[in-house]
Amino acid sequence: MKHVYARAQVIESVTSLTAERLSHFERLSIVTPVSTPDGPRYRTLDIRRITLLCELTDDFEVNEDALVIIMSLLDQLHGARGQLDQVMQAIGAEPSEIRQRLLQRFADGAASD
């Protein structure tokens, strides 16, 4: 696993993040570090999430219930995007005739909206 960070590194790199605040995000299950023999480690994605969480609470005064909902929706959107990428790869692997027919169907569907 590359680009993993210790707790102290994360706290140092994210403005306005404290150990208590990070623990709170973990208790809310909106940040989940990776367990390693050396202790919990955070991925680059976790640091981005933590930064967003701090910005939402500091700049927009979003409460913890809303944070949980926002992060859940972002996770769902990320999952849907991954599934869409898989569909696009599958379509790309099809013969040209099938790809063209699917593209036409997509265009027809977009035109009727």
Legacy VTK file of the C-alpha trace (Angstrom):
# vtk DataFile Version 3.0
C-alpha trace
ASCII
DATASET POLYDATA
POINTS 113 float
0.000 0.000 0.000
1.518 3.292 -1.032
0.946 6.789 0.249
-0.259 6.004 3.730
0.155 8.436 6.577
0.379 8.145 10.327
-2.108 9.965 12.535
0.407 12.677 13.474
1.202 13.330 9.807
-2.483 13.782 9.011
-3.036 16.152 11.923
-0.017 18.171 10.866
-1.086 18.377 7.224
-4.743 19.399 7.659
-5.386 22.932 8.862
-7.648 23.113 11.926
-7.507 19.352 12.513
-6.840 18.188 16.051
-6.468 14.696 17.468
-9.842 15.080 19.184
-11.528 16.178 15.988
-10.037 13.283 14.016
-11.226 10.849 16.694
-14.690 12.394 16.468
-14.790 11.885 12.688
-13.754 8.270 13.237
-16.473 7.735 15.871
-19.002 9.050 13.351
-17.623 6.466 10.866
-17.032 9.124 8.230
-13.286 8.547 8.322
-11.985 5.000 8.564
-8.229 4.490 8.743
-6.576 1.369 7.417
-5.392 -1.008 10.151
-1.725 -1.931 9.902
0.741 -3.634 12.267
2.169 -0.145 12.916
-1.228 1.232 13.874
-3.898 3.071 11.910
-2.827 4.641 8.644
-4.636 7.109 6.441
-4.704 7.160 2.658
-4.529 10.264 0.496
-8.284 9.902 -0.030
-8.791 9.979 3.756
-6.821 13.226 3.985
-9.019 14.753 1.292
-12.142 13.624 3.173
-10.822 15.041 6.436
-9.993 18.340 4.750
-13.530 18.515 3.332
-15.024 17.660 6.721
-13.041 20.436 8.405
-14.080 22.921 5.722
-17.741 21.945 5.993
-17.744 22.336 9.759
-15.555 25.446 9.938
-16.668 27.425 6.895
-20.288 26.313 6.586
-21.072 25.275 10.173
-22.467 21.917 9.024
-23.499 19.824 12.020
-22.478 16.203 12.547
-25.799 14.707 11.415
-25.525 16.582 8.122
-21.849 15.572 7.794
-22.806 11.914 7.983
-25.486 12.388 5.326
-23.224 14.433 3.041
-20.406 11.890 3.230
-22.819 9.011 2.658
-24.152 10.735 -0.460
-20.627 11.430 -1.706
-19.710 7.776 -1.156
-22.792 6.681 -3.095
-21.941 9.066 -5.924
-18.380 7.764 -6.005
-19.683 4.177 -6.147
-22.085 5.019 -8.970
-19.270 6.662 -10.896
-17.167 3.512 -10.526
-20.038 1.402 -11.813
-20.545 3.756 -14.749
-16.831 3.460 -15.571
-17.231 -0.340 -15.624
-20.228 -0.068 -17.951
-18.288 2.226 -20.269
-15.348 -0.198 -20.326
-17.701 -3.074 -21.139
-19.287 -1.067 -23.946
-15.840 -0.147 -25.237
-14.939 -3.843 -25.448
-17.938 -4.614 -27.672
-17.762 -4.728 -31.462
-18.162 -1.424 -33.290
-21.706 -2.227 -34.473
-22.959 -2.763 -30.922
-21.148 0.346 -29.639
-22.763 2.461 -32.355
-26.215 1.049 -31.599
-25.777 1.805 -27.868
-24.500 5.310 -28.567
-27.551 5.939 -30.744
-29.843 4.703 -27.961
-28.130 7.029 -25.478
-28.504 9.940 -27.901
-32.169 9.106 -28.504
-32.805 8.939 -24.762
-31.071 12.271 -24.166
-33.072 13.904 -26.959
-36.384 12.822 -25.413
-35.544 14.396 -22.027
LINES 1 114
113 0 1 2 3 4 5 6 7 8 9 10 11 12 13 14 15 16 17 18 19 20 21 22 23 24 25 26 27 28 29 30 31 32 33 34 35 36 37 38 39 40 41 42 43 44 45 46 47 48 49 50 51 52 53 54 55 56 57 58 59 60 61 62 63 64 65 66 67 68 69 70 71 72 73 74 75 76 77 78 79 80 81 82 83 84 85 86 87 88 89 90 91 92 93 94 95 96 97 98 99 100 101 102 103 104 105 106 107 108 109 110 111 112
